[in-house]
Protein backbone atom coordinates (compact mmCIF):
# COMPACT_ATOMS: atom_id res chain seq x y z
CA UNK A 1 0.00 0.00 0.00
CA UNK A 2 1.71 3.12 -1.24
CA UNK A 3 -0.56 5.74 0.32
CA UNK A 4 -2.21 4.28 3.45
CA UNK A 5 -3.60 7.66 4.57
CA UNK A 6 -5.31 8.15 1.21
CA UNK A 7 -6.79 4.66 1.48
CA UNK A 8 -8.12 5.50 4.93
CA UNK A 9 -9.56 8.76 3.65
CA UNK A 10 -11.28 6.95 0.76
CA UNK A 11 -12.71 4.40 3.15
CA UNK A 12 -13.89 7.25 5.34
CA UNK A 13 -15.53 8.93 2.38
CA UNK A 14 -17.37 5.75 1.50
CA UNK A 15 -18.61 5.36 5.05
CA UNK A 16 -19.74 8.98 4.93
CA UNK A 17 -22.20 8.25 2.12
CA UNK A 18 -25.26 8.33 4.43
CA UNK A 19 -24.40 11.86 5.54
CA UNK A 20 -23.80 12.96 1.96
CA UNK A 21 -27.13 11.49 0.92
CA UNK A 22 -28.86 14.01 3.13
CA UNK A 23 -27.49 16.93 1.09
CA UNK A 24 -30.35 18.74 -0.55
CA UNK A 25 -28.77 19.44 -3.92
CA UNK A 26 -30.98 21.23 -6.38
CA UNK A 27 -32.92 22.86 -3.57
CA UNK A 28 -32.31 26.18 -1.91
CA UNK A 29 -30.92 24.56 1.24
CA UNK A 30 -27.49 22.94 0.91
CA UNK A 31 -26.05 21.41 4.05
CA UNK A 32 -22.37 20.66 4.49
CA UNK A 33 -21.41 17.07 5.32
CA UNK A 34 -20.48 18.13 8.87
CA UNK A 35 -23.93 19.66 9.34
CA UNK A 36 -25.65 16.71 7.69
CA UNK A 37 -23.90 14.17 9.91
CA UNK A 38 -26.16 12.87 12.64
CA UNK A 39 -23.85 10.61 14.61
CA UNK A 40 -20.48 11.08 16.22
CA UNK A 41 -18.74 8.79 13.76
CA UNK A 42 -20.41 10.47 10.77
CA UNK A 43 -19.09 13.85 11.94
CA UNK A 44 -15.61 12.37 12.29
CA UNK A 45 -15.76 10.85 8.82
CA UNK A 46 -17.01 14.14 7.36
CA UNK A 47 -14.07 15.97 8.89
CA UNK A 48 -11.62 13.33 7.66
CA UNK A 49 -13.08 13.59 4.18
CA UNK A 50 -12.72 17.38 4.26
CA UNK A 51 -9.11 16.96 5.36
CA UNK A 52 -8.36 14.56 2.51
CA UNK A 53 -9.91 16.88 -0.08
CA UNK A 54 -8.00 19.88 1.27
CA UNK A 55 -4.71 17.97 1.25
CA UNK A 56 -5.23 17.14 -2.43
CA UNK A 57 -5.88 20.81 -3.19
CA UNK A 58 -2.90 21.91 -1.09
CA UNK A 59 -0.66 19.48 -2.97
CA UNK A 60 -1.74 21.05 -6.25
CA UNK A 61 -0.96 24.52 -4.90
CA UNK A 62 2.48 23.50 -3.66
CA UNK A 63 3.31 22.01 -7.06
CA UNK A 64 2.19 25.20 -8.83
CA UNK A 65 5.35 27.15 -9.73
CA UNK A 66 3.40 30.42 -9.77
CA UNK A 67 2.31 30.08 -6.14
CA UNK A 68 4.26 32.43 -3.86
CA UNK A 69 6.89 30.76 -1.69
CA UNK A 70 5.62 32.56 1.42
CA UNK A 71 2.14 31.16 0.85
CA UNK A 72 3.57 27.68 0.39
CA UNK A 73 5.36 28.01 3.75
CA UNK A 74 2.16 29.10 5.51
CA UNK A 75 0.30 26.23 3.84
CA UNK A 76 3.00 23.82 5.02
CA UNK A 77 2.69 25.07 8.58
CA UNK A 78 -1.08 24.61 8.48
CA UNK A 79 -0.65 21.10 7.07
CA UNK A 80 1.81 20.20 9.84
CA UNK A 81 -0.84 21.18 12.38
CA UNK A 82 -3.75 19.48 10.61
CA UNK A 83 -2.15 16.14 9.74
CA UNK A 84 -1.46 14.90 13.30
CA UNK A 85 -4.96 15.97 14.32
CA UNK A 86 -6.47 14.07 11.39
CA UNK A 87 -4.36 10.99 12.15
CA UNK A 88 -5.46 11.08 15.79
CA UNK A 89 -9.06 11.45 14.65
CA UNK A 90 -8.71 8.42 12.36
CA UNK A 91 -7.40 6.34 15.27
CA UNK A 92 -10.21 7.56 17.53
CA UNK A 93 -12.96 6.82 15.01
CA UNK A 94 -11.57 3.34 14.41
CA UNK A 95 -11.54 2.66 18.17
CA UNK A 96 -15.07 4.03 18.48
CA UNK A 97 -16.43 1.86 15.67
CA UNK A 98 -14.80 -1.22 17.23
CA UNK A 99 -16.15 -0.36 20.69
CA UNK A 100 -19.62 0.18 19.29
CA UNK A 101 -19.48 -3.18 17.50
CA UNK A 102 -18.31 -4.86 20.72
CA UNK A 103 -21.12 -3.19 22.64
CA UNK A 104 -23.73 -4.32 20.12
CA UNK A 105 -22.31 -7.87 20.16
CA UNK A 106 -22.32 -8.03 23.94
CA UNK A 107 -25.88 -6.73 24.27
CA UNK A 108 -27.11 -10.30 24.08
CA UNK A 109 -24.39 -11.56 26.45
CA UNK A 110 -24.14 -11.45 30.20
CA UNK A 111 -24.37 -8.33 32.33
CA UNK A 112 -20.61 -8.23 33.04
CA UNK A 113 -19.61 -8.26 29.38
CA UNK A 114 -22.28 -5.66 28.61
CA UNK A 115 -21.00 -3.38 31.36
CA UNK A 116 -17.41 -3.69 30.12
CA UNK A 117 -18.48 -2.99 26.54
CA UNK A 118 -20.60 -0.03 27.64
CA UNK A 119 -17.66 1.46 29.53
CA UNK A 120 -15.35 0.93 26.55
CA UNK A 121 -17.90 2.53 24.23
CA UNK A 122 -18.31 5.50 26.55
CA UNK A 123 -14.54 6.04 26.71
CA UNK A 124 -14.18 5.65 22.95
CA UNK A 125 -17.04 8.09 22.30
CA UNK A 126 -15.46 10.67 24.60
CA UNK A 127 -12.07 10.31 22.92
CA UNK A 128 -13.66 10.54 19.48
CA UNK A 129 -15.55 13.67 20.50
CA UNK A 130 -12.33 15.24 21.80
CA UNK A 131 -10.37 14.25 18.67
CA UNK A 132 -13.08 15.67 16.40
CA UNK A 133 -13.10 18.95 18.31
CA UNK A 134 -9.29 19.12 18.25
CA UNK A 135 -9.11 18.46 14.51
CA UNK A 136 -11.76 20.97 13.45
CA UNK A 137 -9.68 24.13 13.90
CA UNK A 138 -6.49 23.02 12.10
CA UNK A 139 -8.41 21.39 9.25
CA UNK A 140 -10.58 24.50 8.88
CA UNK A 141 -7.49 26.72 8.84
CA UNK A 142 -5.92 24.60 6.12
CA UNK A 143 -9.19 24.62 4.19
CA UNK A 144 -9.46 28.41 4.46
CA UNK A 145 -5.92 28.84 3.12
CA UNK A 146 -6.60 26.58 0.15
CA UNK A 147 -9.92 28.29 -0.54
CA UNK A 148 -8.24 31.71 -0.39
CA UNK A 149 -5.61 30.66 -2.92
CA UNK A 150 -8.18 29.16 -5.31
CA UNK A 151 -10.42 32.25 -5.17
PyMOL commands that set and color helices and strands:
alter all, ss='L'
color gray80, all
select helices_A, chain A and resi 4-15+17-21+33-36+40-63+69-106+111-150
alter helices_A, ss='H'
color red, helices_A
deselect
rebuild
show_as cartoon
